[in-house]
Amino acid sequence: MEAGAFLHSAEEARKIVVAVQSGRPVYLGDVVTVADGPEEPTDYVYFGTGGAANGSAGTYPAVTLAVAKRKGANATNVSTDVLAKMDSLRGYVLPNDVQVTVTRNYGQTAKYKIG
């Protein structure tokens, strides 16, 4: 069996013949919805912890989310709102077993500078 070249688009996948019915080809796109999936990652992010991190030193796959405030916005309020939103997504969009770690919080820094 020869598989041929790799597919490069959803359109190419739609044109694959999967059967013949009444002498006519049945294409993959005739029987299923074909869509491009996510691209292959080009970069990976890892989060490293030391022994002081509850005894669980190691390196773990991670997702980085950076949020910036608009000019004139209160950094403390923005950071509080973002963390509250993350909490509200837990168990719904954000699985319960995903750990959220804040690595930089300029709202907290601003709060300390104020008093």
PDB file as gemmi writes it, atoms N, CA and C in Angstrom:
CRYST1    1.000    1.000    1.000  90.00  90.00  90.00 P 1                      
ATOM      1  N   MET A   1       0.833  -1.161   0.000  1.00  0.00           N  
ATOM      2  CA  MET A   1       0.000   0.000   0.000  1.00  0.00           C  
ATOM      3  C   MET A   1       0.884   1.233   0.000  1.00  0.00           C  
ATOM      4  N   GLU A   2       0.485   2.208  -0.742  1.00  0.00           N  
ATOM      5  CA  GLU A   2       1.213   3.475  -0.790  1.00  0.00           C  
ATOM      6  C   GLU A   2       0.270   4.582  -0.351  1.00  0.00           C  
ATOM      7  N   ALA A   3       0.670   5.341   0.654  1.00  0.00           N  
ATOM      8  CA  ALA A   3      -0.193   6.378   1.215  1.00  0.00           C  
ATOM      9  C   ALA A   3      -0.155   7.664   0.417  1.00  0.00           C  
ATOM     10  N   GLY A   4       0.930   7.931  -0.274  1.00  0.00           N  
ATOM     11  CA  GLY A   4       1.035   9.171  -1.025  1.00  0.00           C  
ATOM     12  C   GLY A   4       1.585  10.294  -0.167  1.00  0.00           C  
ATOM     13  N   ALA A   5       1.467  11.503  -0.676  1.00  0.00           N  
ATOM     14  CA  ALA A   5       2.026  12.682  -0.002  1.00  0.00           C  
ATOM     15  C   ALA A   5       1.179  13.081   1.209  1.00  0.00           C  
ATOM     16  N   PHE A   6       1.792  13.849   2.110  1.00  0.00           N  
ATOM     17  CA  PHE A   6       1.067  14.388   3.254  1.00  0.00           C  
ATOM     18  C   PHE A   6       0.008  15.375   2.775  1.00  0.00           C  
ATOM     19  N   LEU A   7      -1.067  15.461   3.513  1.00  0.00           N  
ATOM     20  CA  LEU A   7      -2.093  16.458   3.218  1.00  0.00           C  
ATOM     21  C   LEU A   7      -1.628  17.801   3.766  1.00  0.00           C  
ATOM     22  N   HIS A   8      -1.917  18.858   3.025  1.00  0.00           N  
ATOM     23  CA  HIS A   8      -1.477  20.186   3.436  1.00  0.00           C  
ATOM     24  C   HIS A   8      -2.624  21.132   3.773  1.00  0.00           C  
ATOM     25  N   SER A   9      -3.856  20.701   3.529  1.00  0.00           N  
ATOM     26  CA  SER A   9      -4.987  21.583   3.819  1.00  0.00           C  
ATOM     27  C   SER A   9      -6.244  20.760   4.048  1.00  0.00           C  
ATOM     28  N   ALA A  10      -7.223  21.404   4.643  1.00  0.00           N  
ATOM     29  CA  ALA A  10      -8.521  20.754   4.846  1.00  0.00           C  
ATOM     30  C   ALA A  10      -9.160  20.452   3.499  1.00  0.00           C  
ATOM     31  N   GLU A  11      -8.955  21.308   2.542  1.00  0.00           N  
ATOM     32  CA  GLU A  11      -9.529  21.096   1.200  1.00  0.00           C  
ATOM     33  C   GLU A  11      -8.990  19.812   0.576  1.00  0.00           C  
ATOM     34  N   GLU A  12      -7.705  19.552   0.731  1.00  0.00           N  
ATOM     35  CA  GLU A  12      -7.127  18.295   0.224  1.00  0.00           C  
ATOM     36  C   GLU A  12      -7.773  17.095   0.917  1.00  0.00           C  
ATOM     37  N   ALA A  13      -8.001  17.205   2.215  1.00  0.00           N  
ATOM     38  CA  ALA A  13      -8.625  16.107   2.961  1.00  0.00           C  
ATOM     39  C   ALA A  13     -10.064  15.889   2.491  1.00  0.00           C  
ATOM     40  N   ARG A  14     -10.792  16.968   2.217  1.00  0.00           N  
ATOM     41  CA  ARG A  14     -12.177  16.839   1.742  1.00  0.00           C  
ATOM     42  C   ARG A  14     -12.263  16.049   0.441  1.00  0.00           C  
ATOM     43  N   LYS A  15     -11.215  16.092  -0.356  1.00  0.00           N  
ATOM     44  CA  LYS A  15     -11.226  15.453  -1.685  1.00  0.00           C  
ATOM     45  C   LYS A  15     -10.794  13.987  -1.675  1.00  0.00           C  
ATOM     46  N   ILE A  16     -10.534  13.420  -0.507  1.00  0.00           N  
ATOM     47  CA  ILE A  16     -10.151  12.004  -0.432  1.00  0.00           C  
ATOM     48  C   ILE A  16     -11.387  11.148  -0.710  1.00  0.00           C  
ATOM     49  N   VAL A  17     -11.251  10.191  -1.621  1.00  0.00           N  
ATOM     50  CA  VAL A  17     -12.343   9.281  -1.933  1.00  0.00           C  
ATOM     51  C   VAL A  17     -12.386   8.205  -0.857  1.00  0.00           C  
ATOM     52  N   VAL A  18     -13.562   8.064  -0.207  1.00  0.00           N  
ATOM     53  CA  VAL A  18     -13.708   7.084   0.868  1.00  0.00           C  
ATOM     54  C   VAL A  18     -14.600   5.909   0.470  1.00  0.00           C  
ATOM     55  N   ALA A  19     -15.317   6.052  -0.622  1.00  0.00           N  
ATOM     56  CA  ALA A  19     -16.194   4.967  -1.087  1.00  0.00           C  
ATOM     57  C   ALA A  19     -16.626   5.272  -2.522  1.00  0.00           C  
ATOM     58  N   VAL A  20     -17.283   4.299  -3.116  1.00  0.00           N  
ATOM     59  CA  VAL A  20     -17.888   4.486  -4.434  1.00  0.00           C  
ATOM     60  C   VAL A  20     -19.333   4.021  -4.310  1.00  0.00           C  
ATOM     61  N   GLN A  21     -20.265   4.873  -4.679  1.00  0.00           N  
ATOM     62  CA  GLN A  21     -21.690   4.573  -4.592  1.00  0.00           C  
ATOM     63  C   GLN A  21     -22.315   4.767  -5.968  1.00  0.00           C  
ATOM     64  N   SER A  22     -22.891   3.717  -6.501  1.00  0.00           N  
ATOM     65  CA  SER A  22     -23.514   3.767  -7.827  1.00  0.00           C  
ATOM     66  C   SER A  22     -22.526   4.262  -8.876  1.00  0.00           C  
ATOM     67  N   GLY A  23     -21.288   3.808  -8.752  1.00  0.00           N  
ATOM     68  CA  GLY A  23     -20.261   4.173  -9.729  1.00  0.00           C  
ATOM     69  C   GLY A  23     -19.707   5.576  -9.576  1.00  0.00           C  
ATOM     70  N   ARG A  24     -20.120   6.279  -8.531  1.00  0.00           N  
ATOM     71  CA  ARG A  24     -19.634   7.643  -8.326  1.00  0.00           C  
ATOM     72  C   ARG A  24     -18.816   7.705  -7.037  1.00  0.00           C  
ATOM     73  N   PRO A  25     -17.746   8.494  -7.040  1.00  0.00           N  
ATOM     74  CA  PRO A  25     -16.921   8.580  -5.828  1.00  0.00           C  
ATOM     75  C   PRO A  25     -17.646   9.323  -4.706  1.00  0.00           C  
ATOM     76  N   VAL A  26     -17.435   8.858  -3.484  1.00  0.00           N  
ATOM     77  CA  VAL A  26     -17.924   9.549  -2.289  1.00  0.00           C  
ATOM     78  C   VAL A  26     -16.686  10.123  -1.611  1.00  0.00           C  
ATOM     79  N   TYR A  27     -16.675  11.434  -1.466  1.00  0.00           N  
ATOM     80  CA  TYR A  27     -15.527  12.114  -0.901  1.00  0.00           C  
ATOM     81  C   TYR A  27     -15.690  12.267   0.618  1.00  0.00           C  
ATOM     82  N   LEU A  28     -14.574  12.351   1.301  1.00  0.00           N  
ATOM     83  CA  LEU A  28     -14.589  12.540   2.748  1.00  0.00           C  
ATOM     84  C   LEU A  28     -15.430  13.758   3.120  1.00  0.00           C  
ATOM     85  N   GLY A  29     -15.312  14.820   2.355  1.00  0.00           N  
ATOM     86  CA  GLY A  29     -16.080  16.043   2.603  1.00  0.00           C  
ATOM     87  C   GLY A  29     -17.574  15.865   2.411  1.00  0.00           C  
ATOM     88  N   ASP A  30     -17.992  14.804   1.745  1.00  0.00           N  
ATOM     89  CA  ASP A  30     -19.425  14.522   1.573  1.00  0.00           C  
ATOM     90  C   ASP A  30     -20.036  13.900   2.824  1.00  0.00           C  
ATOM     91  N   VAL A  31     -19.224  13.263   3.657  1.00  0.00           N  
ATOM     92  CA  VAL A  31     -19.770  12.512   4.790  1.00  0.00           C  
ATOM     93  C   VAL A  31     -19.386  13.069   6.160  1.00  0.00           C  
ATOM     94  N   VAL A  32     -18.398  13.941   6.223  1.00  0.00           N  
ATOM     95  CA  VAL A  32     -17.991  14.545   7.487  1.00  0.00           C  
ATOM     96  C   VAL A  32     -17.627  16.003   7.263  1.00  0.00           C  
ATOM     97  N   THR A  33     -17.587  16.737   8.355  1.00  0.00           N  
ATOM     98  CA  THR A  33     -17.088  18.113   8.297  1.00  0.00           C  
ATOM     99  C   THR A  33     -15.592  18.059   8.522  1.00  0.00           C  
ATOM    100  N   VAL A  34     -14.843  18.604   7.605  1.00  0.00           N  
ATOM    101  CA  VAL A  34     -13.381  18.622   7.705  1.00  0.00           C  
ATOM    102  C   VAL A  34     -12.952  20.048   8.004  1.00  0.00           C  
ATOM    103  N   ALA A  35     -12.151  20.206   9.053  1.00  0.00           N  
ATOM    104  CA  ALA A  35     -11.666  21.535   9.432  1.00  0.00           C  
ATOM    105  C   ALA A  35     -10.201  21.439   9.811  1.00  0.00           C  
ATOM    106  N   ASP A  36      -9.465  22.492   9.535  1.00  0.00           N  
ATOM    107  CA  ASP A  36      -8.075  22.548   9.972  1.00  0.00           C  
ATOM    108  C   ASP A  36      -8.048  22.603  11.489  1.00  0.00           C  
ATOM    109  N   GLY A  37      -7.161  21.849  12.086  1.00  0.00           N  
ATOM    110  CA  GLY A  37      -6.987  21.874  13.535  1.00  0.00           C  
ATOM    111  C   GLY A  37      -5.963  22.922  13.895  1.00  0.00           C  
ATOM    112  N   PRO A  38      -5.570  22.937  15.152  1.00  0.00           N  
ATOM    113  CA  PRO A  38      -4.573  23.925  15.579  1.00  0.00           C  
ATOM    114  C   PRO A  38      -3.232  23.648  14.912  1.00  0.00           C  
ATOM    115  N   GLU A  39      -2.479  24.705  14.743  1.00  0.00           N  
ATOM    116  CA  GLU A  39      -1.148  24.557  14.154  1.00  0.00           C  
ATOM    117  C   GLU A  39      -0.237  23.826  15.125  1.00  0.00           C  
ATOM    118  N   GLU A  40       0.795  23.234  14.582  1.00  0.00           N  
ATOM    119  CA  GLU A  40       1.805  22.612  15.424  1.00  0.00           C  
ATOM    120  C   GLU A  40       2.502  23.720  16.210  1.00  0.00           C  
ATOM    121  N   PRO A  41       2.775  23.479  17.487  1.00  0.00           N  
ATOM    122  CA  PRO A  41       3.433  24.526  18.280  1.00  0.00           C  
ATOM    123  C   PRO A  41       4.836  24.821  17.769  1.00  0.00           C  
ATOM    124  N   THR A  42       5.198  26.086  17.837  1.00  0.00           N  
ATOM    125  CA  THR A  42       6.546  26.487  17.452  1.00  0.00           C  
ATOM    126  C   THR A  42       7.382  26.812  18.683  1.00  0.00           C  
ATOM    127  N   ASP A  43       6.716  27.076  19.801  1.00  0.00           N  
ATOM    128  CA  ASP A  43       7.392  27.381  21.049  1.00  0.00           C  
ATOM    129  C   ASP A  43       6.715  26.617  22.182  1.00  0.00           C  
ATOM    130  N   TYR A  44       7.474  26.300  23.187  1.00  0.00           N  
ATOM    131  CA  TYR A  44       6.934  25.634  24.363  1.00  0.00           C  
ATOM    132  C   TYR A  44       7.276  26.457  25.591  1.00  0.00           C  
ATOM    133  N   VAL A  45       6.392  26.459  26.579  1.00  0.00           N  
ATOM    134  CA  VAL A  45       6.607  27.193  27.812  1.00  0.00           C  
ATOM    135  C   VAL A  45       6.627  26.184  28.953  1.00  0.00           C  
ATOM    136  N   TYR A  46       7.572  26.346  29.846  1.00  0.00           N  
ATOM    137  CA  TYR A  46       7.665  25.497  31.024  1.00  0.00           C  
ATOM    138  C   TYR A  46       7.751  26.377  32.254  1.00  0.00           C  
ATOM    139  N   PHE A  47       7.215  25.869  33.353  1.00  0.00           N  
ATOM    140  CA  PHE A  47       7.242  26.565  34.632  1.00  0.00           C  
ATOM    141  C   PHE A  47       8.075  25.728  35.580  1.00  0.00           C  
ATOM    142  N   GLY A  48       9.122  26.316  36.133  1.00  0.00           N  
ATOM    143  CA  GLY A  48      10.005  25.580  37.021  1.00  0.00           C  
ATOM    144  C   GLY A  48       9.821  26.011  38.461  1.00  0.00           C  
ATOM    145  N   THR A  49       9.899  25.032  39.361  1.00  0.00           N  
ATOM    146  CA  THR A  49       9.792  25.331  40.786  1.00  0.00           C  
ATOM    147  C   THR A  49      10.982  24.733  41.509  1.00  0.00           C  
ATOM    148  N   GLY A  50      11.324  25.332  42.612  1.00  0.00           N  
ATOM    149  CA  GLY A  50      12.404  24.814  43.445  1.00  0.00           C  
ATOM    150  C   GLY A  50      11.838  24.012  44.597  1.00  0.00           C  
ATOM    151  N   GLY A  51      12.706  23.529  45.457  1.00  0.00           N  
ATOM    152  CA  GLY A  51      12.298  22.701  46.584  1.00  0.00           C  
ATOM    153  C   GLY A  51      11.387  23.404  47.572  1.00  0.00           C  
ATOM    154  N   ALA A  52      11.414  24.736  47.598  1.00  0.00           N  
ATOM    155  CA  ALA A  52      10.565  25.479  48.533  1.00  0.00           C  
ATOM    156  C   ALA A  52       9.111  25.504  48.091  1.00  0.00           C  
ATOM    157  N   ALA A  53       8.836  25.034  46.895  1.00  0.00           N  
ATOM    158  CA  ALA A  53       7.469  25.049  46.353  1.00  0.00           C  
ATOM    159  C   ALA A  53       6.693  23.832  46.831  1.00  0.00           C  
ATOM    160  N   ASN A  54       6.390  23.789  48.110  1.00  0.00           N  
ATOM    161  CA  ASN A  54       5.638  22.681  48.707  1.00  0.00           C  
ATOM    162  C   ASN A  54       6.304  21.332  48.456  1.00  0.00           C  
ATOM    163  N   GLY A  55       7.621  21.341  48.344  1.00  0.00           N  
ATOM    164  CA  GLY A  55       8.345  20.094  48.151  1.00  0.00           C  
ATOM    165  C   GLY A  55       8.190  19.478  46.776  1.00  0.00           C  
ATOM    166  N   SER A  56       7.624  20.201  45.838  1.00  0.00           N  
ATOM    167  CA  SER A  56       7.394  19.634  44.508  1.00  0.00           C  
ATOM    168  C   SER A  56       8.266  20.317  43.465  1.00  0.00           C  
ATOM    169  N   ALA A  57       9.570  20.208  43.633  1.00  0.00           N  
ATOM    170  CA  ALA A  57      10.490  20.810  42.680  1.00  0.00           C  
ATOM    171  C   ALA A  57      10.354  20.109  41.343  1.00  0.00           C  
ATOM    172  N   GLY A  58      10.463  20.875  40.293  1.00  0.00           N  
ATOM    173  CA  GLY A  58      10.399  20.281  38.961  1.00  0.00           C  
ATOM    174  C   GLY A  58      10.098  21.309  37.901  1.00  0.00           C  
ATOM    175  N   THR A  59       9.963  20.818  36.680  1.00  0.00           N  
ATOM    176  CA  THR A  59       9.623  21.645  35.537  1.00  0.00           C  
ATOM    177  C   THR A  59       8.354  21.079  34.928  1.00  0.00           C  
ATOM    178  N   TYR A  60       7.388  21.952  34.660  1.00  0.00           N  
ATOM    179  CA  TYR A  60       6.077  21.526  34.199  1.00  0.00           C  
ATOM    180  C   TYR A  60       5.663  22.291  32.950  1.00  0.00           C  
ATOM    181  N   PRO A  61       4.946  21.655  32.026  1.00  0.00           N  
ATOM    182  CA  PRO A  61       4.408  22.387  30.872  1.00  0.00           C  
ATOM    183  C   PRO A  61       3.494  23.495  31.381  1.00  0.00           C  
ATOM    184  N   ALA A  62       3.474  24.616  30.687  1.00  0.00           N  
ATOM    185  CA  ALA A  62       2.704  25.756  31.177  1.00  0.00           C  
ATOM    186  C   ALA A  62       2.083  26.539  30.033  1.00  0.00           C  
ATOM    187  N   VAL A  63       1.154  27.379  30.397  1.00  0.00           N  
ATOM    188  CA  VAL A  63       0.565  28.367  29.496  1.00  0.00           C  
ATOM    189  C   VAL A  63       0.798  29.712  30.154  1.00  0.00           C  
ATOM    190  N   THR A  64       1.261  30.671  29.396  1.00  0.00           N  
ATOM    191  CA  THR A  64       1.513  32.007  29.931  1.00  0.00           C  
ATOM    192  C   THR A  64       0.427  32.949  29.455  1.00  0.00           C  
ATOM    193  N   LEU A  65      -0.121  33.700  30.373  1.00  0.00           N  
ATOM    194  CA  LEU A  65      -1.126  34.700  30.055  1.00  0.00           C  
ATOM    195  C   LEU A  65      -0.632  36.034  30.590  1.00  0.00           C  
ATOM    196  N   ALA A  66      -0.502  37.014  29.721  1.00  0.00           N  
ATOM    197  CA  ALA A  66      -0.074  38.350  30.138  1.00  0.00           C  
ATOM    198  C   ALA A  66      -1.240  39.306  29.933  1.00  0.00           C  
ATOM    199  N   VAL A  67      -1.540  40.089  30.955  1.00  0.00           N  
ATOM    200  CA  VAL A  67      -2.622  41.060  30.895  1.00  0.00           C  
ATOM    201  C   VAL A  67      -2.017  42.428  31.177  1.00  0.00           C  
ATOM    202  N   ALA A  68      -2.332  43.396  30.341  1.00  0.00           N  
ATOM    203  CA  ALA A  68      -1.833  44.760  30.536  1.00  0.00           C  
ATOM    204  C   ALA A  68      -3.013  45.708  30.735  1.00  0.00           C  
ATOM    205  N   LYS A  69      -2.822  46.664  31.609  1.00  0.00           N  
ATOM    206  CA  LYS A  69      -3.886  47.633  31.861  1.00  0.00           C  
ATOM    207  C   LYS A  69      -3.805  48.776  30.850  1.00  0.00           C  
ATOM    208  N   ARG A  70      -4.919  49.432  30.662  1.00  0.00           N  
ATOM    209  CA  ARG A  70      -4.937  50.623  29.822  1.00  0.00           C  
ATOM    210  C   ARG A  70      -4.355  51.793  30.603  1.00  0.00           C  
ATOM    211  N   LYS A  71      -3.839  52.763  29.890  1.00  0.00           N  
ATOM    212  CA  LYS A  71      -3.305  53.964  30.525  1.00  0.00           C  
ATOM    213  C   LYS A  71      -4.394  54.615  31.367  1.00  0.00           C  
ATOM    214  N   GLY A  72      -4.050  54.925  32.606  1.00  0.00           N  
ATOM    215  CA  GLY A  72      -4.985  55.577  33.506  1.00  0.00           C  
ATOM    216  C   GLY A  72      -5.825  54.614  34.334  1.00  0.00           C  
ATOM    217  N   ALA A  73      -5.797  53.324  33.993  1.00  0.00           N  
ATOM    218  CA  ALA A  73      -6.569  52.344  34.764  1.00  0.00           C  
ATOM    219  C   ALA A  73      -5.845  52.033  36.069  1.00  0.00           C  
ATOM    220  N   ASN A  74      -6.588  51.603  37.055  1.00  0.00           N  
ATOM    221  CA  ASN A  74      -6.034  51.262  38.352  1.00  0.00           C  
ATOM    222  C   ASN A  74      -5.500  49.833  38.302  1.00  0.00           C  
ATOM    223  N   ALA A  75      -4.181  49.678  38.435  1.00  0.00           N  
ATOM    224  CA  ALA A  75      -3.542  48.361  38.326  1.00  0.00           C  
ATOM    225  C   ALA A  75      -4.057  47.389  39.376  1.00  0.00           C  
ATOM    226  N   THR A  76      -4.331  47.881  40.570  1.00  0.00           N  
ATOM    227  CA  THR A  76      -4.837  47.018  41.640  1.00  0.00           C  
ATOM    228  C   THR A  76      -6.212  46.468  41.278  1.00  0.00           C  
ATOM    229  N   ASN A  77      -7.089  47.323  40.770  1.00  0.00           N  
ATOM    230  CA  ASN A  77      -8.427  46.871  40.372  1.00  0.00           C  
ATOM    231  C   ASN A  77      -8.358  45.897  39.204  1.00  0.00           C  
ATOM    232  N   VAL A  78      -7.494  46.176  38.233  1.00  0.00           N  
ATOM    233  CA  VAL A  78      -7.364  45.284  37.076  1.00  0.00           C  
ATOM    234  C   VAL A  78      -6.901  43.908  37.526  1.00  0.00           C  
ATOM    235  N   SER A  79      -5.873  43.845  38.360  1.00  0.00           N  
ATOM    236  CA  SER A  79      -5.365  42.543  38.799  1.00  0.00           C  
ATOM    237  C   SER A  79      -6.399  41.798  39.630  1.00  0.00           C  
ATOM    238  N   THR A  80      -7.122  42.505  40.486  1.00  0.00           N  
ATOM    239  CA  THR A  80      -8.177  41.877  41.287  1.00  0.00           C  
ATOM    240  C   THR A  80      -9.271  41.308  40.391  1.00  0.00           C  
ATOM    241  N   ASP A  81      -9.663  42.070  39.375  1.00  0.00           N  
ATOM    242  CA  ASP A  81     -10.714  41.621  38.448  1.00  0.00           C  
ATOM    243  C   ASP A  81     -10.264  40.408  37.634  1.00  0.00           C  
ATOM    244  N   VAL A  82      -9.005  40.419  37.190  1.00  0.00           N  
ATOM    245  CA  VAL A  82      -8.490  39.289  36.401  1.00  0.00           C  
ATOM    246  C   VAL A  82      -8.455  38.024  37.248  1.00  0.00           C  
ATOM    247  N   LEU A  83      -7.972  38.127  38.471  1.00  0.00           N  
ATOM    248  CA  LEU A  83      -7.923  36.951  39.348  1.00  0.00           C  
ATOM    249  C   LEU A  83      -9.321  36.449  39.694  1.00  0.00           C  
ATOM    250  N   ALA A  84     -10.274  37.357  39.869  1.00  0.00           N  
ATOM    251  CA  ALA A  84     -11.660  36.953  40.136  1.00  0.00           C  
ATOM    252  C   ALA A  84     -12.242  36.232  38.921  1.00  0.00           C  
ATOM    253  N   LYS A  85     -11.910  36.711  37.731  1.00  0.00           N  
ATOM    254  CA  LYS A  85     -12.396  36.055  36.506  1.00  0.00           C  
ATOM    255  C   LYS A  85     -11.813  34.652  36.393  1.00  0.00           C  
ATOM    256  N   MET A  86     -10.533  34.506  36.694  1.00  0.00           N  
ATOM    257  CA  MET A  86      -9.908  33.177  36.655  1.00  0.00           C  
ATOM    258  C   MET A  86     -10.628  32.235  37.622  1.00  0.00           C  
ATOM    259  N   ASP A  87     -10.933  32.720  38.811  1.00  0.00           N  
ATOM    260  CA  ASP A  87     -11.646  31.901  39.796  1.00  0.00           C  
ATOM    261  C   ASP A  87     -13.028  31.506  39.290  1.00  0.00           C  
ATOM    262  N   SER A  88     -13.707  32.437  38.600  1.00  0.00           N  
ATOM    263  CA  SER A  88     -15.055  32.144  38.116  1.00  0.00           C  
ATOM    264  C   SER A  88     -15.047  31.109  36.985  1.00  0.00           C  
ATOM    265  N   LEU A  89     -13.923  30.954  36.310  1.00  0.00           N  
ATOM    266  CA  LEU A  89     -13.812  29.982  35.210  1.00  0.00           C  
ATOM    267  C   LEU A  89     -13.436  28.588  35.697  1.00  0.00           C  
ATOM    268  N   ARG A  90     -13.000  28.488  36.941  1.00  0.00           N  
ATOM    269  CA  ARG A  90     -12.558  27.197  37.491  1.00  0.00           C  
ATOM    270  C   ARG A  90     -13.707  26.199  37.491  1.00  0.00           C  
ATOM    271  N   GLY A  91     -13.421  24.994  36.995  1.00  0.00           N  
ATOM    272  CA  GLY A  91     -14.413  23.932  36.952  1.00  0.00           C  
ATOM    273  C   GLY A  91     -15.348  24.033  35.771  1.00  0.00           C  
ATOM    274  N   TYR A  92     -15.248  25.107  35.004  1.00  0.00           N  
ATOM    275  CA  TYR A  92     -16.115  25.297  33.838  1.00  0.00           C  
ATOM    276  C   TYR A  92     -15.254  25.369  32.571  1.00  0.00           C  
ATOM    277  N   VAL A  93     -14.457  26.399  32.451  1.00  0.00           N  
ATOM    278  CA  VAL A  93     -13.523  26.532  31.333  1.00  0.00           C  
ATOM    279  C   VAL A  93     -12.139  26.057  31.760  1.00  0.00           C  
ATOM    280  N   LEU A  94     -11.779  26.371  32.970  1.00  0.00           N  
ATOM    281  CA  LEU A  94     -10.481  26.017  33.527  1.00  0.00           C  
ATOM    282  C   LEU A  94     -10.657  24.798  34.438  1.00  0.00           C  
ATOM    283  N   PRO A  95     -10.107  23.640  34.051  1.00  0.00           N  
ATOM    284  CA  PRO A  95     -10.302  22.433  34.872  1.00  0.00           C  
ATOM    285  C   PRO A  95      -9.790  22.622  36.301  1.00  0.00           C  
ATOM    286  N   ASN A  96     -10.446  21.939  37.229  1.00  0.00           N  
ATOM    287  CA  ASN A  96     -10.090  22.054  38.641  1.00  0.00           C  
ATOM    288  C   ASN A  96      -8.667  21.605  38.934  1.00  0.00           C  
ATOM    289  N   ASP A  97      -8.128  20.695  38.122  1.00  0.00           N  
ATOM    290  CA  ASP A  97      -6.787  20.189  38.402  1.00  0.00           C  
ATOM    291  C   ASP A  97      -5.674  21.024  37.767  1.00  0.00           C  
ATOM    292  N   VAL A  98      -6.028  22.131  37.133  1.00  0.00           N  
ATOM    293  CA  VAL A  98      -5.022  23.026  36.563  1.00  0.00           C  
ATOM    294  C   VAL A  98      -4.628  24.034  37.636  1.00  0.00           C  
ATOM    295  N   GLN A  99      -3.337  24.131  37.874  1.00  0.00           N  
ATOM    296  CA  GLN A  99      -2.840  25.058  38.894  1.00  0.00           C  
ATOM    297  C   GLN A  99      -2.559  26.405  38.254  1.00  0.00           C  
ATOM    298  N   VAL A 100      -3.044  27.460  38.876  1.00  0.00           N  
ATOM    299  CA  VAL A 100      -2.795  28.829  38.413  1.00  0.00           C  
ATOM    300  C   VAL A 100      -1.777  29.446  39.358  1.00  0.00           C  
ATOM    301  N   THR A 101      -0.688  29.949  38.789  1.00  0.00           N  
ATOM    302  CA  THR A 101       0.353  30.601  39.568  1.00  0.00           C  
ATOM    303  C   THR A 101       0.567  32.000  39.010  1.00  0.00           C  
ATOM    304  N   VAL A 102       0.452  32.988  39.856  1.00  0.00           N  
ATOM    305  CA  VAL A 102       0.705  34.367  39.448  1.00  0.00           C  
ATOM    306  C   VAL A 102       2.193  34.620  39.643  1.00  0.00           C  
ATOM    307  N   THR A 103       2.884  34.917  38.561  1.00  0.00           N  
ATOM    308  CA  THR A 103       4.329  35.142  38.645  1.00  0.00           C  
ATOM    309  C   THR A 103       4.688  36.617  38.742  1.00  0.00           C  
ATOM    310  N   ARG A 104       3.779  37.484  38.327  1.00  0.00           N  
ATOM    311  CA  ARG A 104       4.033  38.922  38.410  1.00  0.00           C  
ATOM    312  C   ARG A 104       2.694  39.617  38.522  1.00  0.00           C  
ATOM    313  N   ASN A 105       2.524  40.446  39.524  1.00  0.00           N  
ATOM    314  CA  ASN A 105       1.257  41.135  39.733  1.00  0.00           C  
ATOM    315  C   ASN A 105       1.558  42.590  40.064  1.00  0.00           C  
ATOM    316  N   TYR A 106       1.512  43.442  39.038  1.00  0.00           N  
ATOM    317  CA  TYR A 106       1.808  44.852  39.247  1.00  0.00           C  
ATOM    318  C   TYR A 106       0.722  45.553  40.054  1.00  0.00           C  
ATOM    319  N   GLY A 107      -0.476  44.978  40.105  1.00  0.00           N  
ATOM    320  CA  GLY A 107      -1.529  45.523  40.960  1.00  0.00           C  
ATOM    321  C   GLY A 107      -1.137  45.387  42.420  1.00  0.00           C  
ATOM    322  N   GLN A 108      -0.556  44.246  42.787  1.00  0.00           N  
ATOM    323  CA  GLN A 108      -0.103  44.044  44.160  1.00  0.00           C  
ATOM    324  C   GLN A 108       1.063  44.974  44.464  1.00  0.00           C  
ATOM    325  N   THR A 109       1.971  45.135  43.499  1.00  0.00           N  
ATOM    326  CA  THR A 109       3.115  46.034  43.689  1.00  0.00           C  
ATOM    327  C   THR A 109       2.620  47.472  43.904  1.00  0.00           C  
ATOM    328  N   ALA A 110       1.632  47.902  43.107  1.00  0.00           N  
ATOM    329  CA  ALA A 110       1.097  49.252  43.224  1.00  0.00           C  
ATOM    330  C   ALA A 110       0.440  49.442  44.585  1.00  0.00           C  
ATOM    331  N   LYS A 111      -0.250  48.417  45.050  1.00  0.00           N  
ATOM    332  CA  LYS A 111      -0.924  48.475  46.351  1.00  0.00           C  
ATOM    333  C   LYS A 111       0.099  48.702  47.474  1.00  0.00           C  
ATOM    334  N   TYR A 112       1.234  47.996  47.411  1.00  0.00           N  
ATOM    335  CA  TYR A 112       2.277  48.170  48.424  1.00  0.00           C  
ATOM    336  C   TYR A 112       2.893  49.558  48.370  1.00  0.00           C  
ATOM    337  N   LYS A 113       3.050  50.101  47.165  1.00  0.00           N  
ATOM    338  CA  LYS A 113       3.659  51.422  47.027  1.00  0.00           C  
ATOM    339  C   LYS A 113       2.759  52.518  47.597  1.00  0.00           C  
ATOM    340  N   ILE A 114       1.453  52.291  47.528  1.00  0.00           N  
ATOM    341  CA  ILE A 114       0.503  53.297  48.014  1.00  0.00           C  
ATOM    342  C   ILE A 114       0.491  53.334  49.526  1.00  0.00           C  
ATOM    343  N   GLY A 115       0.643  52.201  50.136  1.00  0.00           N  
ATOM    344  CA  GLY A 115       0.611  52.304  51.583  1.00  0.00           C  
ATOM    345  C   GLY A 115       0.466  51.012  52.232  1.00  0.00           C  
TER     346      GLY A 115                                                      
END                                                                             
